[in-house]
């Protein structure tokens, strides 16, 4: 598989935050650094293992290291996965609190909810990432600063309207859109709600929903959409993403065009997805974590969106397997073309 770079447009955001970290130098003050001889302990919790979230974790560690918090030297990471189980996510959060870690990095909405609940009143700061709707999920009280919350982070929210236009550009005649997601995931439910509110703007007649509460249910949910829709779109949903190959198989067998909400989707067999890079999401969160460890109060730091790039990522071979030819005009403007 050959992939082009995705970082061009989001690099500007990174540079802005890097400059923010450098402001003390511009004012003639020495830039603060980690406490000498201190070993910082960072608890990192992820809901499930998949490539986007791994990229998030890697980006976080990279930004931390650039700020002087280097794994193996003055930082110990406690990286734990909840394996899609909220009871495990809660146990992980409780463990971090019991061990009095210096900071919690929570990846995804369910894990962030568990960590915020566990750390309430303890003073342990939390920096989240890959959370789509942090205020709706009550992870923070508002995106704005200042907030009373001991929490800040980076959202992976991507506008829905351009994603629908992406599908329209590739499948101009589609009318009914199917979607597979876990209705219990606040982030996924928010995206589907937004989708239903704007379908008239892009000429979609109806959205057909298929919910799955576990990865084992993803295949059945996808099968239930056969014959009921013209195309399928998968929101940023941890449950659906963990079972994405099952959805791809259903769509290939039944010639249903399949689209996703991040760049990782076409890399794993969907026709297209918006240009995103979760390494950048994690990197920005790592910059935030460094600022917190150097003394800033998390509630004084804005929550921002960090995943979006410009353009789309396309997979022509996947399109062919689903009975679709990607128009040349779309290919010419693609931010990335997956070749198999």
C-alpha positions in Angstrom: 0.0 0.0 0.0 1.3 3.4 -1.0 0.2 6.5 0.8 0.9 10.2 0.3 1.3 12.7 3.2 -1.7 14.3 4.8 -0.1 16.9 7.2 0.0 19.9 4.9 -3.1 21.8 6.0 -3.0 20.8 9.7 0.6 21.8 10.1 -0.5 25.4 10.4 -2.5 24.6 13.6 0.5 22.8 15.0 2.8 25.7 14.3 0.4 28.1 16.0 0.5 26.0 19.2 4.3 25.6 19.0 4.6 29.3 18.8 2.3 29.6 21.8 4.7 27.4 23.7 7.5 29.7 22.7 5.9 33.0 23.8 7.9 33.1 27.1 11.1 33.4 25.1 9.7 36.2 23.1 9.0 38.2 26.2 12.5 37.7 27.6 11.6 35.0 30.1 13.3 31.6 30.3 11.1 28.9 28.9 10.0 26.5 31.7 10.9 22.9 31.5 10.2 19.6 33.4 11.3 19.4 37.0 14.8 18.1 37.3 15.1 14.5 38.7 11.3 14.0 38.5 9.8 10.9 36.8 6.4 11.9 35.4 3.8 9.2 35.2 1.2 9.5 32.5 -1.9 7.2 32.3 -3.1 6.7 28.8 -6.4 4.9 28.2 -7.8 3.9 24.8 -11.2 2.2 24.2 -10.0 -0.2 21.6 -7.0 -0.9 19.4 -7.2 0.4 15.8 -4.8 2.4 13.6 -6.2 5.9 14.1 -6.0 5.6 17.8 -2.4 4.2 17.7 -1.5 7.2 15.5 -3.0 9.4 18.2 -0.9 7.9 20.9 2.3 8.1 18.8 1.6 11.8 18.1 1.0 12.5 21.7 4.4 11.0 22.8 6.2 12.8 20.0 4.9 16.2 21.1 5.7 15.5 24.7 9.2 14.5 23.9 9.8 17.7 21.9 8.7 19.6 25.0 11.2 17.8 27.2 9.0 15.0 28.5 10.8 12.0 27.1 9.6 8.4 27.6 12.2 6.3 29.4 14.1 9.4 30.7 11.7 11.4 32.7 8.3 10.0 31.6 6.7 6.7 32.3 3.6 5.9 30.3 1.0 3.5 31.6 -0.8 2.5 28.4 -4.0 0.5 28.8 -6.8 -0.6 26.5 -10.4 -1.2 27.5 -11.0 -3.7 24.7 -14.3 -2.0 23.9 -15.7 -2.7 27.4 -16.9 0.3 29.5 -16.4 -1.6 32.8 -12.8 -2.1 31.9 -12.5 1.6 30.9 -13.8 2.5 34.4 -11.4 0.2 36.1 -8.5 1.7 34.1 -9.6 5.2 35.1 -9.9 4.1 38.8 -6.4 2.7 38.6 -4.9 5.9 37.3 -6.6 7.8 40.1 -5.5 5.3 42.8 -1.9 5.5 41.5 -2.0 9.3 41.5 -0.6 9.7 38.0 0.6 13.2 37.0 -1.7 13.4 34.1 -4.3 11.3 32.2 -4.3 11.1 28.4 -7.7 9.7 27.5 -8.3 8.6 23.9 -11.9 8.5 22.6 -15.2 9.6 24.1 -16.1 6.5 26.3 -12.6 6.5 28.0 -12.6 10.2 28.5 -16.0 10.0 30.2 -14.7 7.3 32.5 -11.6 9.2 33.3 -13.4 12.5 34.0 -15.8 10.8 36.4 -13.0 9.0 38.2 -10.7 12.0 38.6 -13.4 14.4 39.7 -12.2 16.3 42.8 -8.7 14.7 42.7 -6.9 17.5 41.0 -5.4 15.1 38.4 -5.5 16.9 35.0 -6.9 15.2 31.9 -6.0 15.9 28.3 -8.3 14.0 25.9 -8.0 13.4 22.2 -10.1 11.8 19.4 -13.3 12.9 21.2 -15.8 14.2 18.6 -18.4 16.1 20.8 -16.7 16.8 24.2 -19.3 19.2 25.5 -22.3 17.0 24.5 -20.5 14.0 26.2 -20.1 16.2 29.3 -16.3 15.7 29.2 -16.0 19.5 29.4 -18.6 22.1 30.2 -17.8 24.1 27.1 -15.2 24.3 24.3 -14.3 27.8 25.4 -11.8 28.9 28.0 -11.7 29.6 30.8 -13.6 26.7 32.3 -13.8 25.3 35.8 -13.0 21.8 34.4 -9.6 20.3 35.1 -9.8 19.0 31.5 -8.9 20.1 28.0 -8.1 18.3 24.8 -8.5 18.0 21.0 -11.6 17.0 19.2 -11.5 14.9 16.0 -14.8 16.4 14.7 -15.0 16.7 10.9 -17.8 18.6 9.3 -20.5 16.3 7.9 -21.6 18.4 5.0 -18.3 18.1 3.0 -18.4 14.3 3.6 -21.9 14.1 2.0 -20.7 16.2 -0.9 -17.8 13.7 -1.2 -20.3 10.9 -1.6 -22.4 12.9 -4.1 -19.3 13.7 -6.2 -18.5 10.0 -6.5 -22.1 8.6 -6.6 -24.2 11.4 -8.0 -27.4 9.4 -8.2 -27.6 8.1 -4.7 -30.8 9.0 -2.7 -30.9 6.7 0.4 -27.9 6.6 2.7 -27.3 3.8 5.2 -25.2 4.1 8.3 -23.8 1.6 10.8 -22.9 2.9 14.3 -23.2 2.4 18.0 -26.1 4.6 19.2 -24.7 4.3 22.7 -21.5 6.2 21.7 -22.3 9.9 22.1 -19.8 10.9 19.5 -21.3 8.7 16.8 -24.9 9.6 17.7 -24.0 13.3 17.4 -22.7 12.8 13.9 -25.7 10.8 12.7 -28.0 13.5 14.2 -26.2 16.2 12.3 -26.4 14.1 9.2 -30.2 13.8 9.5 -30.5 17.6 9.9 -28.7 18.5 6.7 -29.7 15.7 4.2 -32.0 18.1 2.3 -29.0 20.3 1.5 -27.3 17.5 -0.5 -30.4 15.8 -1.9 -30.6 12.8 0.3 -34.1 11.5 0.7 -33.6 9.3 3.7 -31.1 8.0 6.2 -31.4 4.3 7.2 -29.8 3.5 10.5 -28.4 0.2 11.7 -27.1 0.2 15.3 -24.5 -2.2 16.8 -23.6 -2.2 20.5 -20.6 -4.5 20.1 -18.1 -5.4 17.5 -19.7 -8.8 17.1 -22.9 -7.1 16.0 -21.3 -5.0 13.2 -21.7 -7.7 10.5 -25.4 -8.2 11.2 -26.0 -4.5 11.3 -24.4 -4.1 7.9 -26.3 -7.0 6.4 -29.6 -5.4 7.6 -28.9 -2.5 5.2 -28.7 -4.6 2.0 -31.5 -3.7 -0.3 -32.4 -0.7 1.8 -29.9 2.0 0.7 -27.9 3.2 -2.2 -24.7 3.8 -0.3 -23.3 3.4 3.3 -21.4 6.0 5.4 -19.7 5.1 8.7 -19.3 8.0 11.2 -16.4 8.2 13.6 -17.6 5.3 15.8 -15.2 3.1 17.7 -17.5 0.1 17.6 -18.1 0.3 13.8 -14.5 1.0 13.1 -13.3 -2.0 15.0 -15.5 -4.2 12.8 -15.0 -2.3 9.6 -13.7 -5.2 7.6 -17.0 -7.0 8.1 -18.8 -4.0 6.7 -16.4 -3.8 3.7 -17.1 -7.5 3.0 -20.9 -6.9 3.0 -20.5 -3.9 0.6 -18.2 -5.7 -1.8 -20.5 -8.8 -1.9 -23.6 -6.7 -2.6 -22.1 -3.9 -4.6 -22.9 -1.1 -2.1 -20.6 1.9 -2.2 -19.0 2.4 1.3 -17.6 5.7 2.6 -16.0 6.7 5.9 -15.4 9.7 8.1 -11.6 9.7 8.3 -8.6 8.9 6.1 -8.2 5.5 7.7 -11.4 4.2 6.2 -10.2 4.1 2.5 -6.9 2.7 3.7 -8.9 -0.2 5.1 -11.2 -0.8 2.1 -13.8 1.9 1.8 -14.1 4.0 -1.4 -13.3 7.4 0.2 -13.0 9.5 3.4 -12.0 13.0 4.3 -8.3 13.8 4.6 -7.4 13.4 8.3 -4.4 12.5 10.3 -4.8 11.2 13.9 -1.1 11.6 14.5 -1.8 15.4 14.4 -4.7 15.0 16.8 -2.4 13.2 19.3 0.4 15.7 18.6 -1.7 18.7 19.5 -3.0 16.9 22.6 0.6 16.2 23.6 1.4 19.9 23.3 -1.5 20.6 25.6 -0.3 18.0 28.1 3.1 19.6 28.2 1.6 23.0 28.9 -0.4 21.5 31.7 2.6 19.7 33.2 4.5 23.0 33.0 1.8 24.7 35.2 -1.1 25.9 33.0 -4.6 25.1 34.3 -6.4 22.8 31.7 -9.6 24.9 31.9 -7.7 27.9 30.7 -6.8 26.1 27.4 -9.3 26.1 24.5 -10.7 22.8 23.2 -10.1 22.8 19.4 -10.7 20.6 16.4 -7.5 19.1 15.1 -8.2 16.3 12.7 -9.4 18.0 9.5 -7.3 18.4 6.4 -8.4 19.5 2.9 -9.7 17.2 0.2 -10.5 13.5 0.3 -8.6 10.2 0.3 -9.7 7.7 -2.3 -9.3 4.0 -3.0 -10.0 3.2 -6.7 -9.6 -0.5 -6.2 -12.1 -0.6 -3.4 -14.5 1.4 -5.6 -14.1 -1.1 -8.4 -14.9 -4.0 -6.0 -18.1 -2.2 -5.0 -19.2 -1.5 -8.6 -18.2 2.2 -8.7 -15.7 4.2 -10.8 -14.4 7.3 -9.1 -14.7 10.2 -11.5 -11.4 11.6 -12.9 -12.3 15.1 -11.5 -12.3 13.6 -8.0 -9.1 11.7 -8.6 -7.4 14.8 -9.8 -8.3 16.7 -6.6 -7.7 13.9 -4.1 -5.4 14.6 -1.2 -4.3 11.0 -1.3 -4.8 8.0 -3.5 -4.6 4.5 -2.0 -2.9 2.0 -4.3 -3.0 -1.7 -3.5 
